[in-house]
Amino acid sequence: MIMIIVLTIVFVLAVTFKTINYGRWSARQGNWRGAIGLYVIALLLLALSAGVYIYNQVV
């Protein structure tokens, strides 16, 4: 069970890191609205993943 949780955390962090880096690249290209959108997506990814994990631990 612990291994699945660790792999899920690693996967979520990897996707978040990739999304943030793509947002940085987008900002350097001059696409600020796209960069902000990517940052919001990365934040939502982390928040929703943490929320689901916490909800499953409580309920």
ZIZIJO-V473128 format. One record per residue. RES is the residue in three letters. SS is DSSP state (H for helix, E for strand, - for the rest). PHI is phi in whole degrees, 0 to 359 (NA if undefined). OMEGA is omega in whole degrees, 0 to 359 (999 if undefined). Layout:
BEGIN
RES/SS/PHI/OMEGA  RES/SS/PHI/OMEGA
END
This chain:
BEGIN
MET/-/NA/180  ILE/H/296/181  MET/H/297/179  ILE/H/295/179  ILE/H/296/180  VAL/H/296/179  LEU/H/296/178  THR/H/295/179  ILE/H/297/179  VAL/H/297/180  PHE/H/296/180  VAL/H/297/179  LEU/H/294/178  ALA/H/294/179  VAL/H/294/178  THR/H/296/179  PHE/H/299/179  LYS/H/296/180  THR/H/294/178  ILE/H/296/178  ASN/H/295/177  TYR/H/293/176  GLY/H/296/177  ARG/H/298/178  TRP/H/298/180  SER/H/298/178  ALA/H/294/179  ARG/H/294/178  GLN/-/278/178  GLY/-/98/181  ASN/-/266/186  TRP/H/289/180  ARG/H/295/177  GLY/H/294/179  ALA/H/296/179  ILE/H/297/177  GLY/H/299/178  LEU/H/293/177  TYR/H/295/178  VAL/H/295/178  ILE/H/298/179  ALA/H/296/178  LEU/H/295/178  LEU/H/296/178  LEU/H/301/179  LEU/H/293/183  ALA/H/294/180  LEU/H/292/178  SER/H/296/178  ALA/H/294/179  GLY/H/297/178  VAL/H/295/179  TYR/H/297/180  ILE/H/295/179  TYR/H/300/180  ASN/H/290/178  GLN/H/284/183  VAL/H/279/185  VAL/-/274/999
END
